[in-house]
Amino acid sequence: MRLESPDVIRVAPDVKLGASVKMFGFVNLYGCEIGDETKIGCFVEIQKGAKVGARCKISSHTFICDGVTIEDEVFVGHGVSFTNDLRPRAVRDDGRLQAEGDWLCQQTLVRQGASIGSGSNILGGLVIGRNAIIGAGSVVTRDVPDGATVVGNPAEIIPCTIPENT
């Protein structure tokens, strides 16, 4: 593990870090797993229960919550947010603050080689397919098939016009 700014990185003792993970300033990790050779940019939070595979790039200002599994070689652009609660509430019906047992954590899977553009929001309970591309600023509300390119709000499949190796 290489810390680019060790005085502003919080890695809890329960984090499982792979070999040669690279992290930059203001990273907050707790209860998660990070695979070998993954790069984590500034201002990233990865919560307990989240898993990030090997050789991923997690760009700055990204939030990865409990229930998210990101397979190997995935690109996550700047400011991407994942959610895990389809009915978020601050309080129970009786007015007391909700606790962990008061809601259902939705599981999200991002398959190997997928790319998620900057500013995208990924709703909980979805699968983003292998080598899929999520256009910048998209709101993903349903599963994305392998190799598909989606854009917009809500994200819709479009023909891929991006040549390989550009």
Backbone as CSV, one residue per row, in Angstrom:
resi,resn,N_x,N_y,N_z,CA_x,CA_y,CA_z,C_x,C_y,C_z
1,MET,0.843,-1.173,0.000,0.000,0.000,0.000,0.886,1.232,0.000
2,ARG,0.543,2.194,-0.845,1.288,3.442,-0.907,0.344,4.597,-0.618
3,LEU,0.644,5.379,0.395,-0.165,6.522,0.772,0.482,7.786,0.247
4,GLU,-0.209,8.490,-0.630,0.344,9.704,-1.207,0.311,10.872,-0.210
5,SER,-0.671,10.888,0.693,-0.800,11.925,1.716,-1.238,11.259,3.009
6,PRO,-0.335,10.576,3.712,-0.731,9.719,4.823,-1.399,10.447,5.989
7,ASP,-1.213,11.746,6.134,-1.799,12.462,7.254,-3.291,12.730,7.074
8,VAL,-3.860,12.494,5.910,-5.273,12.766,5.673,-6.016,11.563,5.102
9,ILE,-5.513,10.386,5.357,-6.149,9.166,4.883,-6.572,8.352,6.098
10,ARG,-7.850,7.958,6.127,-8.360,7.152,7.226,-8.672,5.762,6.702
11,VAL,-7.893,4.797,7.147,-8.121,3.394,6.809,-8.325,2.656,8.123
12,ALA,-9.553,2.212,8.355,-9.874,1.508,9.590,-9.141,0.164,9.640
13,PRO,-8.916,-0.350,10.847,-8.178,-1.611,10.973,-8.880,-2.807,10.346
14,ASP,-10.199,-2.725,10.099,-10.923,-3.869,9.529,-10.936,-3.879,8.002
15,VAL,-10.217,-2.962,7.367,-10.143,-2.911,5.909,-9.162,-3.968,5.413
16,LYS,-9.541,-4.689,4.352,-8.653,-5.669,3.733,-8.086,-5.042,2.465
17,LEU,-6.810,-4.674,2.508,-6.151,-4.034,1.370,-5.276,-5.043,0.639
18,GLY,-5.399,-5.090,-0.678,-4.536,-5.927,-1.484,-3.157,-5.304,-1.619
19,ALA,-2.303,-5.969,-2.363,-0.935,-5.496,-2.589,-0.938,-4.296,-3.531
20,SER,-0.044,-3.357,-3.270,0.211,-2.211,-4.147,-1.007,-1.332,-4.392
21,VAL,-1.901,-1.236,-3.415,-3.024,-0.294,-3.508,-2.460,1.109,-3.339
22,LYS,-2.936,2.042,-4.150,-2.477,3.425,-4.106,-3.645,4.321,-3.715
23,MET,-3.449,5.152,-2.674,-4.510,6.041,-2.210,-3.989,7.469,-2.122
24,PHE,-4.892,8.417,-2.395,-4.535,9.822,-2.338,-5.319,10.503,-1.216
25,GLY,-5.115,11.796,-1.001,-5.623,12.512,0.161,-7.111,12.406,0.426
26,PHE,-7.445,12.457,1.709,-8.816,12.522,2.201,-9.652,11.311,1.810
27,VAL,-9.043,10.134,1.865,-9.747,8.880,1.619,-10.256,8.347,2.958
28,ASN,-11.467,7.793,2.962,-12.063,7.219,4.166,-12.547,5.809,3.836
29,LEU,-11.868,4.805,4.398,-12.207,3.406,4.154,-12.499,2.713,5.477
30,TYR,-13.587,1.957,5.530,-13.863,1.161,6.732,-14.677,-0.071,6.377
31,GLY,-14.227,-1.220,6.882,-14.942,-2.475,6.718,-15.084,-2.961,5.286
32,CYS,-14.239,-2.483,4.394,-14.341,-2.845,2.973,-13.154,-3.692,2.542
33,GLU,-13.204,-4.159,1.297,-12.102,-4.913,0.707,-11.669,-4.223,-0.578
34,ILE,-10.357,-4.047,-0.742,-9.796,-3.402,-1.926,-8.771,-4.361,-2.536
35,GLY,-8.915,-4.648,-3.838,-8.040,-5.595,-4.512,-6.684,-5.014,-4.888
36,ASP,-5.779,-5.894,-5.286,-4.410,-5.534,-5.659,-4.375,-4.454,-6.740
37,GLU,-3.411,-3.540,-6.593,-3.064,-2.539,-7.600,-4.189,-1.560,-7.934
38,THR,-5.167,-1.431,-7.068,-6.249,-0.478,-7.294,-5.807,0.909,-6.861
39,LYS,-6.253,1.934,-7.613,-5.969,3.330,-7.293,-7.240,3.993,-6.791
40,ILE,-7.124,4.703,-5.663,-8.265,5.381,-5.056,-7.924,6.867,-4.952
41,GLY,-8.707,7.704,-5.632,-8.457,9.138,-5.683,-8.871,9.868,-4.417
42,CYS,-8.636,11.177,-4.419,-8.954,12.048,-3.282,-10.457,12.079,-3.004
43,PHE,-10.800,12.275,-1.747,-12.186,12.480,-1.302,-13.096,11.307,-1.660
44,VAL,-12.590,10.098,-1.529,-13.372,8.887,-1.785,-13.739,8.254,-0.454
45,GLU,-14.993,7.809,-0.334,-15.412,7.018,0.827,-15.899,5.670,0.337
46,ILE,-15.386,4.615,0.978,-15.829,3.256,0.690,-16.240,2.634,2.016
47,GLN,-17.523,2.268,2.120,-18.104,1.819,3.379,-17.917,0.336,3.633
48,LYS,-18.274,-0.034,4.853,-18.230,-1.440,5.258,-19.104,-2.269,4.325
49,GLY,-18.639,-3.462,4.036,-19.392,-4.368,3.188,-19.179,-4.171,1.703
50,ALA,-18.530,-3.088,1.299,-18.249,-2.867,-0.126,-16.985,-3.636,-0.515
51,LYS,-16.944,-4.059,-1.768,-15.779,-4.783,-2.281,-15.371,-4.174,-3.612
52,VAL,-14.078,-3.873,-3.746,-13.521,-3.334,-4.976,-12.434,-4.302,-5.427
53,GLY,-12.495,-4.723,-6.680,-11.568,-5.717,-7.202,-10.182,-5.180,-7.492
54,ALA,-9.411,-5.986,-8.173,-8.023,-5.656,-8.511,-7.959,-4.763,-9.744
55,ARG,-6.921,-3.930,-9.773,-6.606,-3.062,-10.912,-7.770,-2.170,-11.314
56,CYS,-8.507,-1.678,-10.322,-9.591,-0.720,-10.568,-9.053,0.693,-10.399
57,LYS,-9.761,1.644,-10.970,-9.457,3.048,-10.744,-10.727,3.705,-10.228
58,ILE,-10.649,4.176,-8.984,-11.767,4.858,-8.344,-11.377,6.335,-8.268
59,SER,-12.010,7.167,-9.075,-11.625,8.572,-9.175,-12.178,9.387,-8.008
60,SER,-11.696,10.608,-7.890,-12.004,11.473,-6.750,-13.505,11.709,-6.546
61,HIS,-13.857,12.022,-5.305,-15.209,12.427,-4.909,-16.260,11.338,-5.134
62,THR,-15.851,10.095,-5.075,-16.765,8.972,-5.305,-17.194,8.362,-3.977
63,PHE,-18.452,7.891,-3.940,-19.021,7.262,-2.758,-19.469,5.855,-3.120
64,ILE,-18.885,4.859,-2.426,-19.226,3.451,-2.643,-19.742,2.901,-1.316
65,CYS,-21.025,2.549,-1.296,-21.667,2.163,-0.039,-21.726,0.650,0.154
66,ASP,-22.148,0.287,1.344,-22.394,-1.105,1.706,-23.276,-1.749,0.640
67,GLY,-22.972,-2.985,0.273,-23.773,-3.708,-0.703,-23.252,-3.624,-2.122
68,VAL,-22.216,-2.814,-2.362,-21.671,-2.668,-3.710,-20.456,-3.583,-3.872
69,THR,-20.463,-4.375,-4.949,-19.314,-5.189,-5.318,-18.862,-4.744,-6.701
70,ILE,-17.600,-4.349,-6.790,-17.001,-3.927,-8.049,-15.936,-4.964,-8.396
71,GLU,-16.109,-5.623,-9.532,-15.161,-6.650,-9.943,-13.869,-6.010,-10.466
72,ASP,-12.956,-6.819,-10.961,-11.638,-6.365,-11.420,-11.724,-5.443,-12.642
73,GLU,-10.731,-4.547,-12.731,-10.477,-3.722,-13.916,-11.634,-2.809,-14.279
74,VAL,-12.296,-2.260,-13.269,-13.414,-1.338,-13.464,-12.920,0.089,-13.295
75,PHE,-13.402,0.982,-14.155,-13.131,2.414,-14.038,-14.367,3.087,-13.462
76,VAL,-14.161,3.866,-12.390,-15.233,4.660,-11.798,-14.781,6.113,-11.844
77,GLY,-15.498,6.938,-12.610,-15.125,8.340,-12.805,-15.331,9.188,-11.562
78,HIS,-15.036,10.465,-11.702,-15.140,11.425,-10.599,-16.596,11.625,-10.171
79,GLY,-16.810,11.709,-8.872,-18.118,12.071,-8.344,-19.224,11.072,-8.611
80,VAL,-18.896,9.810,-8.692,-19.920,8.773,-8.877,-20.486,8.403,-7.502
81,SER,-21.808,8.248,-7.435,-22.462,7.844,-6.188,-23.279,6.582,-6.404
82,PHE,-23.104,5.652,-5.493,-23.914,4.445,-5.456,-24.916,4.601,-4.311
83,THR,-26.110,4.026,-4.465,-27.071,4.001,-3.363,-27.391,2.544,-3.037
84,ASN,-27.941,2.325,-1.840,-28.254,0.948,-1.448,-29.602,0.816,-0.744
85,ASP,-30.403,1.864,-0.766,-31.691,1.858,-0.072,-32.737,2.423,-1.023
86,LEU,-33.734,1.608,-1.383,-34.758,2.060,-2.321,-35.805,2.959,-1.673
87,ARG,-35.858,2.963,-0.349,-36.806,3.823,0.371,-36.092,4.502,1.544
88,PRO,-35.171,5.395,1.267,-34.399,6.009,2.362,-35.274,6.888,3.259
89,ARG,-35.093,6.721,4.537,-35.808,7.510,5.540,-34.850,7.786,6.695
90,ALA,-35.006,8.914,7.336,-34.187,9.247,8.497,-34.734,8.597,9.769
91,VAL,-36.078,8.493,9.850,-36.691,8.010,11.089,-37.676,6.881,10.821
92,ARG,-37.966,6.137,11.877,-38.995,5.096,11.859,-40.372,5.776,11.949
93,ASP,-41.417,4.986,11.825,-42.774,5.523,11.948,-43.013,6.178,13.296
94,ASP,-42.312,5.706,14.347,-42.501,6.281,15.685,-41.626,7.518,15.933
95,GLY,-40.893,7.968,14.932,-40.092,9.184,15.062,-38.663,8.973,15.534
96,ARG,-38.301,7.743,15.928,-36.923,7.483,16.338,-36.040,7.303,15.107
97,LEU,-34.753,7.668,15.234,-33.825,7.497,14.123,-33.760,6.038,13.693
98,GLN,-33.669,5.820,12.389,-33.521,4.461,11.889,-32.162,3.900,12.288
99,ALA,-32.127,2.592,12.455,-30.894,1.851,12.711,-30.704,0.864,11.566
100,GLU,-29.603,0.134,11.579,-29.289,-0.796,10.479,-30.404,-1.791,10.186
101,GLY,-31.076,-2.277,11.187,-32.113,-3.281,10.992,-33.425,-2.745,10.449
102,ASP,-33.526,-1.443,10.239,-34.788,-0.833,9.813,-34.937,-0.683,8.300
103,TRP,-33.961,-1.130,7.553,-34.034,-0.998,6.100,-33.314,-2.168,5.448
104,LEU,-33.576,-2.385,4.157,-32.985,-3.498,3.418,-31.878,-2.968,2.520
105,CYS,-30.669,-3.448,2.734,-29.516,-3.053,1.923,-29.581,-3.763,0.571
106,GLN,-29.685,-2.978,-0.492,-29.736,-3.515,-1.853,-28.320,-3.840,-2.329
107,GLN,-28.150,-4.963,-2.981,-26.843,-5.396,-3.491,-26.678,-4.937,-4.943
108,THR,-25.541,-4.342,-5.242,-25.224,-3.882,-6.598,-23.935,-4.556,-7.040
109,LEU,-23.899,-5.006,-8.286,-22.727,-5.671,-8.844,-22.284,-4.936,-10.100
110,VAL,-21.017,-4.524,-10.120,-20.412,-3.927,-11.302,-19.430,-4.964,-11.832
111,ARG,-19.716,-5.493,-13.024,-18.949,-6.602,-13.573,-17.612,-6.135,-14.156
112,GLN,-16.711,-7.079,-14.357,-15.348,-6.821,-14.811,-15.305,-5.941,-16.064
113,GLY,-14.405,-4.951,-16.035,-14.130,-4.119,-17.191,-15.131,-3.018,-17.470
114,ALA,-16.146,-2.873,-16.646,-17.132,-1.807,-16.852,-16.484,-0.445,-16.618
115,SER,-17.074,0.596,-17.225,-16.622,1.974,-17.028,-17.825,2.832,-16.673
116,ILE,-17.697,3.571,-15.570,-18.785,4.423,-15.107,-18.316,5.870,-15.194
117,GLY,-18.980,6.666,-16.028,-18.585,8.045,-16.267,-18.811,8.950,-15.071
118,SER,-18.048,10.036,-15.037,-18.109,11.014,-13.945,-19.532,11.518,-13.725
119,GLY,-19.860,11.733,-12.454,-21.141,12.316,-12.093,-22.329,11.386,-12.200
120,SER,-22.102,10.116,-12.422,-23.211,9.166,-12.544,-23.730,8.759,-11.167
121,ASN,-25.007,8.414,-11.141,-25.646,7.882,-9.945,-26.164,6.493,-10.271
122,ILE,-25.836,5.539,-9.400,-26.206,4.143,-9.611,-27.154,3.740,-8.488
123,LEU,-28.416,3.455,-8.829,-29.370,3.033,-7.818,-29.047,1.625,-7.344
124,GLY,-29.473,1.297,-6.151,-29.178,0.009,-5.545,-29.937,-1.138,-6.186
125,GLY,-29.354,-2.334,-6.073,-30.019,-3.547,-6.526,-29.834,-3.858,-7.993
126,LEU,-28.819,-3.283,-8.626,-28.625,-3.442,-10.070,-27.368,-4.247,-10.388
127,VAL,-27.286,-4.682,-11.655,-26.079,-5.294,-12.198,-25.656,-4.465,-13.400
128,ILE,-24.407,-4.010,-13.386,-23.816,-3.347,-14.545,-22.924,-4.387,-15.198
129,GLY,-23.217,-4.703,-16.440,-22.584,-5.822,-17.126,-21.116,-5.641,-17.438
130,ARG,-20.495,-6.759,-17.765,-19.083,-6.819,-18.143,-18.836,-5.876,-19.336
131,ASN,-17.814,-5.030,-19.225,-17.398,-4.091,-20.271,-18.482,-3.093,-20.673
132,ALA,-19.493,-2.905,-19.850,-20.514,-1.889,-20.124,-19.911,-0.501,-19.922
133,ILE,-20.499,0.486,-20.584,-20.074,1.878,-20.431,-21.273,2.699,-19.980
134,ILE,-21.091,3.429,-18.882,-22.113,4.332,-18.368,-21.641,5.741,-18.699
135,GLY,-22.395,6.474,-19.505,-22.002,7.827,-19.887,-22.013,8.774,-18.708
136,ALA,-21.168,9.791,-18.764,-21.059,10.777,-17.690,-22.426,11.375,-17.371
137,GLY,-22.703,11.529,-16.086,-23.934,12.156,-15.631,-25.168,11.286,-15.704
138,SER,-25.028,10.031,-16.030,-26.187,9.142,-16.161,-26.765,8.775,-14.799
139,VAL,-28.066,8.503,-14.800,-28.741,7.958,-13.625,-29.194,6.555,-14.008
140,VAL,-28.542,5.554,-13.430,-28.790,4.160,-13.800,-29.863,3.605,-12.868
141,THR,-31.024,3.263,-13.469,-32.182,2.819,-12.696,-32.543,1.359,-12.939
142,ARG,-31.832,0.708,-13.888,-32.086,-0.708,-14.168,-30.794,-1.369,-14.645
143,ASP,-30.804,-2.693,-14.687,-29.615,-3.444,-15.084,-29.105,-2.980,-16.449
144,VAL,-27.773,-3.058,-16.617,-27.124,-2.724,-17.880,-26.489,-4.008,-18.417
145,PRO,-26.848,-4.426,-19.642,-26.300,-5.680,-20.183,-24.792,-5.599,-20.453
146,ASP,-24.164,-6.752,-20.551,-22.749,-6.831,-20.920,-22.517,-6.052,-22.216
147,GLY,-21.468,-5.245,-22.242,-21.057,-4.537,-23.444,-21.923,-3.373,-23.879
148,ALA,-23.004,-3.105,-23.171,-23.907,-2.009,-23.560,-23.322,-0.656,-23.170
149,THR,-23.745,0.377,-23.905,-23.440,1.758,-23.556,-24.757,2.432,-23.209
150,VAL,-24.824,3.048,-22.023,-26.041,3.742,-21.607,-25.713,5.187,-21.254
151,VAL,-26.685,6.077,-21.507,-26.541,7.497,-21.178,-27.888,8.044,-20.752
152,GLY,-27.859,9.147,-20.002,-29.073,9.894,-19.711,-29.690,9.636,-18.360
153,ASN,-30.857,10.284,-18.167,-31.627,10.182,-16.939,-33.092,9.986,-17.298
154,PRO,-33.585,8.755,-17.167,-32.865,7.549,-16.768,-31.963,7.051,-17.906
155,ALA,-30.933,6.317,-17.535,-29.976,5.815,-18.523,-30.663,4.856,-19.491
156,GLU,-30.410,5.073,-20.781,-30.962,4.241,-21.854,-29.820,3.732,-22.721
157,ILE,-30.008,2.556,-23.303,-28.991,1.982,-24.184,-28.949,2.777,-25.490
158,ILE,-27.718,3.075,-25.921,-27.501,3.719,-27.215,-26.512,2.867,-28.009
159,PRO,-26.480,3.037,-29.334,-25.444,2.335,-30.104,-24.076,2.864,-29.706
160,CYS,-23.126,1.986,-29.540,-21.763,2.404,-29.163,-21.042,2.931,-30.394
161,THR,-20.586,4.164,-30.322,-19.865,4.773,-31.455,-18.442,5.114,-31.068
162,ILE,-17.986,4.611,-29.935,-16.629,4.896,-29.481,-15.700,3.815,-29.997
163,PRO,-14.746,4.173,-30.867,-13.830,3.144,-31.376,-12.931,2.608,-30.256
164,GLU,-12.545,1.348,-30.377,-11.621,0.749,-29.410,-10.297,1.513,-29.419
165,ASN,-9.607,1.520,-28.283,-8.281,2.111,-28.120,-8.216,3.601,-28.412
166,THR,-9.271,4.335,-28.051,-9.201,5.801,-28.203,-9.041,6.474,-26.882
